[in-house]
Amino acid sequence: MPTTRKILVLFAHPAYKRSKMNAALRGAVEGLAGVTVHDLYASYPDFLIDVAKEQQLCLDHDVLILQHPLYWYSTPAIVNEWLDLVLVHGWAYGTDGRALEGKIFFETLTAGGDATAYSAAGSNHFTLRELTLPLRATANLCRMRWLPPYAVLGVHRDLPSDQLTAHVSGYFQTILALRDDRIDLERAASLELLNSALGDLIGEE
């Protein structure tokens, strides 16, 4: 079946091979037809980002995903550098900046704390949806279609193999559904996390 959407995964983990979950999530979608996994740290170890190349990658894809661990309630440093240099006025935003208009945008993230930690009553006092508001605002400014994060929590513990398998399978199914236009985007946007109710979001093939 021909792909409907092309998906770009902007992968940002400075030591991903030491992260069992990030490595597994990446491995689940790397090599899929219509999916490009672009490792920012491997491509730019000196942080000298090729802006023209990155902008072309964005233009060539319909879905932009930032995959990263949650660092200090935000992203690893190279993501901020990428955003600062690539999403410039007149290209990504502003009156004439419409290069990303209509593209789907979300994060795939891992965090050490569990779900109870990311709540008003939890140790972090804020939900992930609240903590990721700056990237939602970025999507809005660039006229992209924002979706909540696909988040795997509690990774500071050694997750049981069945939980790891379930997260990886869910991510694989989510990427396939986005690629093949089988996901309810309106409902997805209303969720706390993209993987809160996958069974309700993803249509049949």
Z-matrix of the N, CA and C atoms (Angstrom, degrees):
N
C 1 1.464
C 2 1.527 1 109.13
N 3 1.321 2 120.14 1 131.11
C 4 1.456 3 121.65 2 179.76
C 5 1.525 4 110.86 3 -65.63
N 6 1.318 5 116.45 4 145.49
C 7 1.452 6 119.60 5 179.63
C 8 1.520 7 110.23 6 -73.33
N 9 1.338 8 114.89 7 146.35
C 10 1.455 9 121.29 8 178.81
C 11 1.520 10 110.97 9 -92.77
N 12 1.317 11 116.33 10 -44.07
C 13 1.463 12 120.70 11 179.73
C 14 1.526 13 109.78 12 -122.46
N 15 1.322 14 115.55 13 146.71
C 16 1.459 15 121.54 14 171.96
C 17 1.529 16 108.30 15 -99.09
N 18 1.326 17 115.09 16 135.19
C 19 1.461 18 121.29 17 -172.10
C 20 1.520 19 110.16 18 -117.58
N 21 1.338 20 115.64 19 130.32
C 22 1.455 21 122.33 20 176.70
C 23 1.524 22 108.81 21 -111.86
N 24 1.332 23 116.35 22 119.20
C 25 1.460 24 121.82 23 175.15
C 26 1.521 25 107.75 24 -100.73
N 27 1.324 26 115.69 25 110.32
C 28 1.458 27 121.81 26 176.93
C 29 1.526 28 106.81 27 -88.20
N 30 1.318 29 115.30 28 98.11
C 31 1.460 30 122.13 29 -170.94
C 32 1.520 31 109.71 30 -90.31
N 33 1.341 32 116.88 31 125.42
C 34 1.464 33 120.34 32 -175.49
C 35 1.520 34 110.58 33 -135.88
N 36 1.308 35 115.09 34 89.94
C 37 1.467 36 121.11 35 175.21
C 38 1.519 37 106.84 36 -141.88
N 39 1.340 38 118.23 37 118.39
C 40 1.461 39 119.74 38 -174.91
C 41 1.527 40 114.35 39 -69.06
N 42 1.341 41 117.27 40 -15.21
C 43 1.469 42 120.05 41 -179.95
C 44 1.524 43 108.92 42 -148.28
N 45 1.320 44 115.88 43 56.69
C 46 1.457 45 118.97 44 -169.06
C 47 1.525 46 113.52 45 -66.87
N 48 1.317 47 117.54 46 -25.10
C 49 1.462 48 118.79 47 -179.15
C 50 1.523 49 112.36 48 -68.75
N 51 1.342 50 116.36 49 -14.89
C 52 1.459 51 120.42 50 174.28
C 53 1.526 52 111.12 51 -92.36
N 54 1.317 53 116.64 52 -1.46
C 55 1.462 54 121.63 53 178.80
C 56 1.517 55 108.95 54 -107.86
N 57 1.309 56 116.24 55 102.77
C 58 1.459 57 120.35 56 -176.45
C 59 1.521 58 111.20 57 -58.27
N 60 1.349 59 116.81 58 -41.75
C 61 1.459 60 119.37 59 -176.02
C 62 1.526 61 111.64 60 -71.38
N 63 1.330 62 117.23 61 -46.72
C 64 1.465 63 118.91 62 -179.58
C 65 1.519 64 111.59 63 -63.86
N 66 1.309 65 116.51 64 -38.73
C 67 1.463 66 119.51 65 177.94
C 68 1.525 67 110.72 66 -64.39
N 69 1.331 68 116.44 67 -39.62
C 70 1.464 69 120.05 68 -179.13
C 71 1.526 70 111.53 69 -69.92
N 72 1.340 71 117.29 70 -41.24
C 73 1.463 72 120.30 71 177.90
C 74 1.532 73 110.63 72 -62.80
N 75 1.304 74 115.28 73 -45.14
C 76 1.470 75 119.60 74 178.49
C 77 1.525 76 110.76 75 -61.80
N 78 1.314 77 116.34 76 -46.55
C 79 1.457 78 120.30 77 -178.75
C 80 1.509 79 113.80 78 -62.04
N 81 1.333 80 116.66 79 -27.85
C 82 1.466 81 120.72 80 -178.14
C 83 1.517 82 112.48 81 -67.78
N 84 1.341 83 117.51 82 -28.93
C 85 1.466 84 119.81 83 -174.19
C 86 1.526 85 113.03 84 -114.40
N 87 1.327 86 116.86 85 -13.65
C 88 1.463 87 119.49 86 -179.86
C 89 1.524 88 109.62 87 -66.33
N 90 1.315 89 116.27 88 128.69
C 91 1.458 90 120.59 89 -179.27
C 92 1.511 91 114.37 90 94.72
N 93 1.347 92 117.98 91 -8.17
C 94 1.467 93 119.96 92 176.32
C 95 1.527 94 110.27 93 -67.44
N 96 1.313 95 116.37 94 141.33
C 97 1.462 96 120.40 95 175.82
C 98 1.527 97 109.31 96 -59.55
N 99 1.321 98 115.59 97 132.21
C 100 1.456 99 120.30 98 178.17
C 101 1.510 100 114.32 99 85.68
N 102 1.344 101 117.63 100 -0.44
C 103 1.466 102 121.65 101 -177.96
C 104 1.528 103 109.55 102 -118.08
N 105 1.327 104 116.43 103 127.92
C 106 1.459 105 122.89 104 175.60
C 107 1.520 106 108.63 105 -113.77
N 108 1.331 107 116.90 106 120.84
C 109 1.464 108 121.58 107 173.68
C 110 1.520 109 107.59 108 -99.09
N 111 1.318 110 115.73 109 117.45
C 112 1.466 111 122.34 110 -174.75
C 113 1.530 112 108.17 111 -116.60
N 114 1.322 113 116.47 112 107.86
C 115 1.457 114 122.64 113 -176.19
C 116 1.534 115 109.10 114 -84.37
N 117 1.331 116 116.42 115 108.55
C 118 1.463 117 120.28 116 -175.04
C 119 1.521 118 112.53 117 -69.02
N 120 1.327 119 117.75 118 -41.20
C 121 1.468 120 119.30 119 179.84
C 122 1.521 121 111.51 120 -67.40
N 123 1.324 122 117.40 121 -37.92
C 124 1.466 123 119.84 122 178.34
C 125 1.524 124 111.16 123 -69.47
N 126 1.327 125 116.42 124 -36.69
C 127 1.466 126 120.55 125 -178.30
C 128 1.523 127 112.48 126 -75.78
N 129 1.339 128 116.43 127 -32.39
C 130 1.467 129 120.36 128 -174.76
C 131 1.524 130 111.31 129 -132.77
N 132 1.339 131 117.94 130 66.53
C 133 1.469 132 119.61 131 179.35
C 134 1.525 133 112.98 132 -62.58
N 135 1.333 134 116.14 133 -22.09
C 136 1.464 135 121.26 134 178.61
C 137 1.524 136 112.52 135 -97.98
N 138 1.356 137 116.50 136 3.11
C 139 1.476 138 123.12 137 179.76
C 140 1.535 139 112.18 138 66.99
N 141 1.321 140 117.86 139 13.78
C 142 1.468 141 120.10 140 177.70
C 143 1.531 142 108.01 141 -88.70
N 144 1.306 143 114.99 142 86.56
C 145 1.461 144 121.69 143 -172.01
C 146 1.524 145 111.14 144 -77.22
N 147 1.316 146 115.47 145 132.81
C 148 1.462 147 122.40 146 176.86
C 149 1.530 148 107.35 147 -82.85
N 150 1.309 149 116.09 148 95.98
C 151 1.467 150 121.20 149 -172.21
C 152 1.522 151 111.39 150 -62.30
N 153 1.319 152 117.64 151 -45.00
C 154 1.462 153 120.41 152 -178.66
C 155 1.530 154 110.75 153 -60.55
N 156 1.334 155 116.87 154 -41.60
C 157 1.464 156 120.68 155 178.98
C 158 1.526 157 110.75 156 -64.17
N 159 1.328 158 116.82 157 -43.87
C 160 1.456 159 120.38 158 -178.54
C 161 1.526 160 111.94 159 -66.98
N 162 1.300 161 116.42 160 -39.32
C 163 1.467 162 119.29 161 177.49
C 164 1.517 163 111.06 162 -64.94
N 165 1.316 164 116.91 163 -38.44
C 166 1.467 165 119.49 164 178.34
C 167 1.517 166 110.65 165 -65.99
N 168 1.334 167 117.47 166 -39.99
C 169 1.462 168 120.39 167 176.37
C 170 1.527 169 110.83 168 -58.79
N 171 1.312 170 116.31 169 -42.92
C 172 1.466 171 120.05 170 177.88
C 173 1.525 172 111.35 171 -62.20
N 174 1.318 173 116.41 172 -42.88
C 175 1.463 174 120.49 173 179.77
C 176 1.524 175 111.58 174 -64.21
N 177 1.315 176 116.28 175 -32.09
C 178 1.466 177 120.93 176 -175.33
C 179 1.527 178 113.31 177 -80.50
N 180 1.332 179 118.26 178 -6.99
C 181 1.458 180 121.67 179 -176.35
C 182 1.525 181 111.11 180 -124.93
N 183 1.321 182 114.88 181 156.40
C 184 1.465 183 121.79 182 -177.41
C 185 1.522 184 113.22 183 -101.17
N 186 1.327 185 116.24 184 -22.49
C 187 1.464 186 122.49 185 -179.48
C 188 1.525 187 108.00 186 -125.90
N 189 1.333 188 116.81 187 127.41
C 190 1.458 189 122.29 188 178.55
C 191 1.521 190 108.48 189 -113.71
N 192 1.336 191 116.45 190 122.47
C 193 1.458 192 121.77 191 -178.14
C 194 1.521 193 108.85 192 -122.00
N 195 1.317 194 116.77 193 128.10
C 196 1.449 195 121.75 194 171.51
C 197 1.521 196 107.82 195 -95.70
N 198 1.330 197 118.13 196 112.47
C 199 1.461 198 120.73 197 176.13
C 200 1.514 199 108.97 198 -104.14
N 201 1.345 200 116.09 199 124.66
C 202 1.464 201 119.75 200 -175.08
C 203 1.527 202 110.55 201 -165.18
N 204 1.324 203 116.91 202 159.22
C 205 1.456 204 120.19 203 168.30
C 206 1.529 205 109.18 204 -77.33
N 207 1.310 206 116.90 205 153.28
C 208 1.461 207 120.91 206 177.37
C 209 1.527 208 108.09 207 -79.69
N 210 1.337 209 115.55 208 112.65
C 211 1.466 210 121.19 209 179.22
C 212 1.530 211 108.97 210 -109.93
N 213 1.318 212 117.18 211 117.42
C 214 1.454 213 121.62 212 179.30
C 215 1.536 214 111.95 213 48.62
N 216 1.336 215 114.53 214 47.60
C 217 1.472 216 122.70 215 177.81
C 218 1.525 217 111.78 216 62.71
N 219 1.307 218 116.77 217 23.35
C 220 1.462 219 120.92 218 -177.23
C 221 1.527 220 108.42 219 -149.12
N 222 1.309 221 116.11 220 -150.17
C 223 1.459 222 122.54 221 -176.20
C 224 1.525 223 110.80 222 -110.21
N 225 1.330 224 118.45 223 161.80
C 226 1.467 225 120.37 224 169.95
C 227 1.525 226 110.83 225 -59.39
N 228 1.333 227 115.63 226 157.76
C 229 1.461 228 121.10 227 -170.67
C 230 1.519 229 113.69 228 -57.28
N 231 1.324 230 117.95 229 -36.27
C 232 1.462 231 119.04 230 -174.99
C 233 1.524 232 111.79 231 -67.62
N 234 1.323 233 117.47 232 -24.42
C 235 1.465 234 119.39 233 177.15
C 236 1.527 235 110.13 234 -68.08
N 237 1.326 236 116.54 235 -42.96
C 238 1.465 237 118.72 236 176.97
C 239 1.518 238 111.14 237 -62.36
N 240 1.330 239 116.44 238 -40.65
C 241 1.464 240 119.74 239 177.72
C 242 1.528 241 110.53 240 -62.04
N 243 1.324 242 116.35 241 -42.81
C 244 1.465 243 121.56 242 179.38
C 245 1.533 244 110.50 243 -61.85
N 246 1.316 245 116.52 244 -46.87
C 247 1.460 246 120.10 245 179.90
C 248 1.529 247 111.39 246 -61.94
N 249 1.342 248 116.15 247 -43.84
C 250 1.464 249 120.48 248 -178.48
C 251 1.521 250 112.53 249 -61.70
N 252 1.334 251 116.71 250 -40.53
C 253 1.458 252 120.68 251 -172.63
C 254 1.527 253 114.00 252 -90.70
N 255 1.328 254 116.78 253 -33.70
C 256 1.469 255 120.21 254 -173.08
C 257 1.528 256 111.83 255 -88.58
N 258 1.312 257 117.25 256 -42.21
C 259 1.471 258 120.14 257 -175.23
C 260 1.526 259 110.18 258 -89.25
N 261 1.301 260 115.52 259 71.78
C 262 1.465 261 120.53 260 -173.68
C 263 1.529 262 111.63 261 -92.17
N 264 1.321 263 114.06 262 157.23
C 265 1.472 264 121.37 263 177.44
C 266 1.527 265 109.88 264 -62.68
N 267 1.310 266 114.68 265 139.60
C 268 1.463 267 120.10 266 -179.01
C 269 1.512 268 112.69 267 89.14
N 270 1.324 269 116.45 268 -13.50
C 271 1.478 270 121.07 269 175.36
C 272 1.517 271 110.11 270 -117.81
N 273 1.324 272 116.79 271 -56.43
C 274 1.463 273 120.45 272 -177.74
C 275 1.520 274 112.91 273 -93.76
N 276 1.318 275 117.44 274 -25.32
C 277 1.466 276 120.46 275 -178.99
C 278 1.516 277 109.51 276 -152.73
N 279 1.306 278 115.30 277 174.33
C 280 1.457 279 120.86 278 -173.59
C 281 1.520 280 110.08 279 97.08
N 282 1.308 281 116.26 280 174.11
C 283 1.465 282 121.26 281 -176.66
C 284 1.518 283 112.42 282 -54.09
N 285 1.321 284 116.39 283 -42.45
C 286 1.464 285 120.64 284 -178.12
C 287 1.530 286 113.06 285 -101.88
N 288 1.319 287 117.36 286 2.83
C 289 1.454 288 120.73 287 -177.12
C 290 1.514 289 112.26 288 -93.52
N 291 1.306 290 116.03 289 88.75
C 292 1.468 291 120.93 290 -174.94
C 293 1.527 292 112.88 291 -126.06
N 294 1.331 293 117.18 292 22.26
C 295 1.463 294 120.28 293 -175.66
C 296 1.524 295 112.61 294 -63.61
N 297 1.324 296 117.23 295 -29.65
C 298 1.463 297 121.03 296 -175.41
C 299 1.523 298 113.26 297 -104.48
N 300 1.294 299 116.77 298 4.51
C 301 1.463 300 121.32 299 -175.00
C 302 1.532 301 111.24 300 -57.00
N 303 1.342 302 115.53 301 128.40
C 304 1.457 303 121.23 302 176.24
C 305 1.514 304 115.18 303 86.76
N 306 1.333 305 117.89 304 -10.11
C 307 1.456 306 119.54 305 178.76
C 308 1.533 307 110.07 306 -73.12
N 309 1.315 308 115.99 307 149.22
C 310 1.459 309 121.98 308 178.02
C 311 1.523 310 108.81 309 -85.62
N 312 1.337 311 116.41 310 138.67
C 313 1.454 312 121.04 311 -174.69
C 314 1.519 313 110.39 312 -140.05
N 315 1.345 314 117.08 313 129.48
C 316 1.465 315 119.86 314 173.06
C 317 1.519 316 109.76 315 -159.77
N 318 1.336 317 114.75 316 173.11
C 319 1.459 318 122.17 317 178.35
C 320 1.524 319 110.31 318 -107.00
N 321 1.313 320 115.49 319 144.15
C 322 1.458 321 122.45 320 163.09
C 323 1.513 322 105.26 321 -110.80
N 324 1.323 323 116.45 322 112.96
C 325 1.459 324 117.94 323 -173.48
C 326 1.518 325 112.42 324 -131.70
N 327 1.324 326 114.69 325 155.83
C 328 1.457 327 122.14 326 173.89
C 329 1.520 328 107.99 327 -119.67
N 330 1.318 329 115.87 328 146.40
C 331 1.458 330 120.69 329 -179.65
C 332 1.524 331 109.38 330 -142.15
N 333 1.317 332 115.38 331 147.35
C 334 1.454 333 119.82 332 -177.39
C 335 1.512 334 113.54 333 -70.54
N 336 1.335 335 117.23 334 -40.56
C 337 1.451 336 120.91 335 -178.46
C 338 1.518 337 112.43 336 -72.19
N 339 1.328 338 115.94 337 156.20
C 340 1.461 339 119.18 338 177.48
C 341 1.522 340 110.44 339 -88.37
N 342 1.312 341 117.10 340 -177.44
C 343 1.465 342 121.83 341 -174.40
C 344 1.522 343 111.98 342 -60.04
N 345 1.334 344 117.92 343 -35.43
C 346 1.467 345 119.77 344 -178.52
C 347 1.523 346 111.74 345 -66.38
N 348 1.339 347 117.85 346 -26.78
C 349 1.459 348 121.25 347 -180.00
C 350 1.522 349 111.89 348 -71.41
N 351 1.336 350 116.14 349 -27.16
C 352 1.465 351 120.91 350 -177.36
C 353 1.524 352 109.61 351 -102.86
N 354 1.331 353 114.50 352 71.36
C 355 1.458 354 122.03 353 179.23
C 356 1.523 355 107.70 354 -156.73
N 357 1.325 356 116.82 355 166.79
C 358 1.467 357 120.21 356 -179.29
C 359 1.519 358 111.53 357 -59.11
N 360 1.324 359 116.63 358 -33.86
C 361 1.466 360 120.65 359 -178.92
C 362 1.520 361 112.95 360 -92.04
N 363 1.315 362 117.48 361 -4.27
C 364 1.456 363 121.30 362 -176.11
C 365 1.514 364 112.97 363 -86.96
N 366 1.304 365 115.78 364 178.77
C 367 1.467 366 121.02 365 -175.33
C 368 1.525 367 113.38 366 -65.67
N 369 1.332 368 117.75 367 -25.25
C 370 1.471 369 120.77 368 179.60
C 371 1.520 370 113.32 369 -94.14
N 372 1.345 371 117.38 370 -12.09
C 373 1.469 372 124.02 371 173.62
C 374 1.522 373 115.75 372 69.31
N 375 1.306 374 118.42 373 -7.16
C 376 1.459 375 121.34 374 -178.79
C 377 1.522 376 109.37 375 -135.36
N 378 1.332 377 115.75 376 152.39
C 379 1.459 378 120.64 377 175.73
C 380 1.529 379 109.37 378 -81.59
N 381 1.313 380 115.86 379 163.07
C 382 1.463 381 119.16 380 175.25
C 383 1.518 382 111.54 381 -63.37
N 384 1.302 383 116.92 382 -34.91
C 385 1.470 384 119.56 383 178.09
C 386 1.527 385 110.07 384 -61.20
N 387 1.336 386 116.52 385 -38.43
C 388 1.464 387 119.99 386 177.46
C 389 1.523 388 111.40 387 -71.63
N 390 1.309 389 117.11 388 -42.77
C 391 1.459 390 120.73 389 -176.94
C 392 1.526 391 112.77 390 -67.49
N 393 1.315 392 116.74 391 -23.52
C 394 1.469 393 120.08 392 -179.82
C 395 1.526 394 112.70 393 -97.16
N 396 1.319 395 117.14 394 12.93
C 397 1.467 396 120.59 395 -179.81
C 398 1.540 397 113.75 396 -57.88
N 399 1.345 398 120.13 397 -35.88
C 400 1.472 399 117.99 398 178.57
C 401 1.529 400 113.32 399 -58.00
N 402 1.332 401 117.92 400 -38.05
C 403 1.460 402 118.89 401 178.13
C 404 1.516 403 111.79 402 -75.42
N 405 1.320 404 116.61 403 -27.85
C 406 1.464 405 118.66 404 173.26
C 407 1.529 406 109.37 405 -66.44
N 408 1.331 407 116.49 406 -41.04
C 409 1.462 408 120.24 407 177.31
C 410 1.527 409 110.77 408 -64.22
N 411 1.329 410 116.88 409 -36.22
C 412 1.466 411 120.86 410 176.45
C 413 1.519 412 110.76 411 -62.04
N 414 1.337 413 115.58 412 -45.97
C 415 1.463 414 119.48 413 177.89
C 416 1.519 415 110.81 414 -59.38
N 417 1.322 416 116.61 415 -42.76
C 418 1.463 417 120.94 416 -179.95
C 419 1.529 418 111.01 417 -62.60
N 420 1.333 419 116.45 418 -45.22
C 421 1.460 420 120.32 419 -179.10
C 422 1.522 421 111.09 420 -61.78
N 423 1.322 422 116.01 421 -36.07
C 424 1.472 423 121.18 422 -177.84
C 425 1.529 424 112.66 423 -90.96
N 426 1.326 425 115.80 424 7.50
C 427 1.471 426 122.40 425 176.61
C 428 1.531 427 112.39 426 62.36
N 429 1.338 428 115.10 427 30.48
C 430 1.454 429 119.44 428 175.92
C 431 1.524 430 110.28 429 -90.95
N 432 1.313 431 115.51 430 163.92
C 433 1.462 432 121.67 431 178.99
C 434 1.525 433 108.22 432 -94.32
N 435 1.312 434 117.11 433 105.00
C 436 1.456 435 123.09 434 -175.47
C 437 1.521 436 111.29 435 -79.62
N 438 1.324 437 116.10 436 141.65
C 439 1.457 438 123.08 437 169.68
C 440 1.524 439 107.96 438 -126.75
N 441 1.327 440 117.92 439 153.09
C 442 1.460 441 120.62 440 178.99
C 443 1.525 442 110.91 441 -67.39
N 444 1.327 443 117.65 442 164.62
C 445 1.467 444 120.14 443 -176.14
C 446 1.525 445 112.83 444 -67.14
N 447 1.320 446 114.73 445 148.10
C 448 1.465 447 121.05 446 162.08
C 449 1.517 448 103.86 447 -89.27
N 450 1.335 449 117.74 448 107.79
C 451 1.459 450 121.16 449 -169.57
C 452 1.519 451 111.83 450 -119.53
N 453 1.322 452 115.00 451 135.23
C 454 1.461 453 122.22 452 172.96
C 455 1.521 454 106.79 453 -112.67
N 456 1.331 455 115.72 454 116.90
C 457 1.460 456 121.33 455 -173.91
C 458 1.528 457 111.02 456 -105.98
N 459 1.328 458 114.44 457 163.63
C 460 1.457 459 120.02 458 176.31
C 461 1.510 460 114.70 459 74.15
N 462 1.337 461 117.59 460 24.70
C 463 1.463 462 119.12 461 -174.49
C 464 1.526 463 113.20 462 -77.22
N 465 1.345 464 118.03 463 -7.88
C 466 1.460 465 118.72 464 174.13
C 467 1.521 466 111.27 465 -69.04
N 468 1.327 467 115.41 466 -23.13
C 469 1.458 468 119.17 467 170.75
C 470 1.534 469 107.76 468 -84.98
N 471 1.290 470 115.41 469 160.43
C 472 1.460 471 119.71 470 174.46
C 473 1.527 472 107.32 471 -82.78
N 474 1.332 473 116.54 472 96.35
C 475 1.458 474 120.14 473 -175.41
C 476 1.528 475 110.67 474 -60.98
N 477 1.323 476 117.14 475 138.61
C 478 1.464 477 119.81 476 176.13
C 479 1.530 478 110.71 477 -57.32
N 480 1.308 479 116.07 478 151.09
C 481 1.462 480 120.64 479 -175.35
C 482 1.517 481 112.26 480 -60.30
N 483 1.338 482 118.14 481 -32.54
C 484 1.457 483 119.26 482 180.00
C 485 1.523 484 111.17 483 -69.55
N 486 1.348 485 117.51 484 -35.05
C 487 1.466 486 119.93 485 176.85
C 488 1.523 487 110.94 486 -69.36
N 489 1.330 488 116.46 487 -42.93
C 490 1.461 489 119.85 488 177.80
C 491 1.527 490 109.97 489 -59.21
N 492 1.329 491 116.44 490 -45.43
C 493 1.463 492 120.89 491 179.89
C 494 1.524 493 111.10 492 -61.48
N 495 1.332 494 116.99 493 -40.58
C 496 1.464 495 120.92 494 -179.39
C 497 1.530 496 111.00 495 -64.96
N 498 1.332 497 117.34 496 -42.79
C 499 1.470 498 120.55 497 178.73
C 500 1.524 499 111.05 498 -63.56
N 501 1.309 500 116.16 499 -43.80
C 502 1.469 501 120.52 500 -178.46
C 503 1.524 502 110.23 501 -66.27
N 504 1.329 503 116.98 502 -43.24
C 505 1.462 504 120.71 503 178.85
C 506 1.522 505 111.00 504 -63.02
N 507 1.339 506 116.14 505 -41.85
C 508 1.462 507 119.79 506 178.65
C 509 1.516 508 112.20 507 -62.79
N 510 1.322 509 116.22 508 -40.31
C 511 1.462 510 120.29 509 179.09
C 512 1.523 511 110.44 510 -65.92
N 513 1.312 512 116.35 511 -45.04
C 514 1.466 513 121.11 512 177.55
C 515 1.525 514 110.66 513 -56.31
N 516 1.333 515 116.84 514 -46.51
C 517 1.460 516 121.12 515 -179.52
C 518 1.531 517 111.55 516 -66.07
N 519 1.333 518 116.27 517 -35.89
C 520 1.467 519 120.22 518 178.63
C 521 1.520 520 111.17 519 -64.97
N 522 1.321 521 116.32 520 -45.05
C 523 1.465 522 120.45 521 179.92
C 524 1.527 523 110.87 522 -64.52
N 525 1.324 524 117.15 523 -42.43
C 526 1.458 525 119.99 524 177.18
C 527 1.517 526 111.21 525 -61.57
N 528 1.325 527 116.76 526 -42.92
C 529 1.467 528 120.72 527 -178.66
C 530 1.521 529 111.53 528 -65.92
N 531 1.326 530 116.99 529 -39.51
C 532 1.464 531 120.06 530 176.08
C 533 1.523 532 110.64 531 -65.06
N 534 1.306 533 116.18 532 -43.58
C 535 1.462 534 120.47 533 179.84
C 536 1.523 535 111.85 534 -60.72
N 537 1.323 536 115.28 535 -42.25
C 538 1.462 537 120.52 536 -172.73
C 539 1.526 538 113.06 537 -98.15
N 540 1.332 539 117.22 538 12.84
C 541 1.467 540 123.01 539 176.62
C 542 1.530 541 111.94 540 58.08
N 543 1.340 542 115.36 541 51.10
C 544 1.453 543 120.80 542 179.68
C 545 1.523 544 111.35 543 -124.09
N 546 1.314 545 116.97 544 30.13
C 547 1.454 546 120.05 545 -178.87
C 548 1.520 547 109.74 546 -125.60
N 549 1.321 548 115.88 547 138.64
C 550 1.459 549 122.38 548 -179.94
C 551 1.530 550 107.97 549 -80.54
N 552 1.319 551 117.14 550 94.81
C 553 1.454 552 121.72 551 -174.28
C 554 1.522 553 112.71 552 -67.04
N 555 1.325 554 117.54 553 -35.00
C 556 1.460 555 120.41 554 179.41
C 557 1.520 556 110.39 555 -63.70
N 558 1.305 557 116.44 556 -46.99
C 559 1.464 558 120.19 557 178.87
C 560 1.523 559 110.24 558 -67.53
N 561 1.309 560 117.52 559 -39.63
C 562 1.460 561 120.86 560 -179.59
C 563 1.527 562 111.23 561 -58.05
N 564 1.322 563 116.55 562 -41.84
C 565 1.462 564 120.95 563 -177.13
C 566 1.524 565 112.86 564 -65.77
N 567 1.319 566 117.47 565 -20.21
C 568 1.467 567 120.98 566 -177.92
C 569 1.529 568 112.89 567 -87.86
N 570 1.329 569 117.54 568 -8.33
C 571 1.460 570 120.91 569 -174.16
C 572 1.527 571 111.76 570 -83.54
N 573 1.329 572 115.28 571 158.13
C 574 1.463 573 120.50 572 173.06
C 575 1.523 574 110.09 573 -66.86
N 576 1.327 575 115.29 574 -45.16
C 577 1.457 576 122.24 575 177.49
C 578 1.520 577 108.70 576 -132.46
N 579 1.312 578 116.45 577 149.34
C 580 1.458 579 120.34 578 -178.51
C 581 1.521 580 111.39 579 -63.60
N 582 1.324 581 116.56 580 -31.45
C 583 1.463 582 120.23 581 -179.39
C 584 1.522 583 112.91 582 -94.98
N 585 1.340 584 116.95 583 23.23
C 586 1.467 585 119.76 584 177.08
C 587 1.522 586 112.65 585 -73.08
N 588 1.328 587 116.49 586 -34.17
C 589 1.470 588 119.63 587 -174.21
C 590 1.515 589 109.43 588 -148.88
N 591 1.325 590 116.85 589 62.81
C 592 1.454 591 120.71 590 -174.85
C 593 1.518 592 112.51 591 -61.95
N 594 1.328 593 116.94 592 -36.65
C 595 1.462 594 119.82 593 -178.24
C 596 1.513 595 112.52 594 -60.47
N 597 1.342 596 116.41 595 -32.99
C 598 1.464 597 120.27 596 179.98
C 599 1.518 598 112.47 597 -82.18
N 600 1.337 599 116.51 598 -22.31
C 601 1.463 600 120.11 599 -174.83
C 602 1.513 601 114.07 600 -86.73
N 603 1.315 602 115.62 601 -35.28
C 604 1.462 603 120.12 602 -168.74
C 605 1.522 604 110.60 603 -96.18
N 606 1.328 605 115.34 604 124.29
C 607 1.456 606 120.69 605 178.19
C 608 1.506 607 112.01 606 -80.11
N 609 1.292 608 115.11 607 169.59
C 610 1.470 609 120.75 608 178.63
C 611 1.510 610 111.05 609 -75.31
N 612 1.331 611 115.70 610 150.63
C 613 1.474 612 119.73 611 176.30
C 614 1.514 613 110.31 612 -74.09
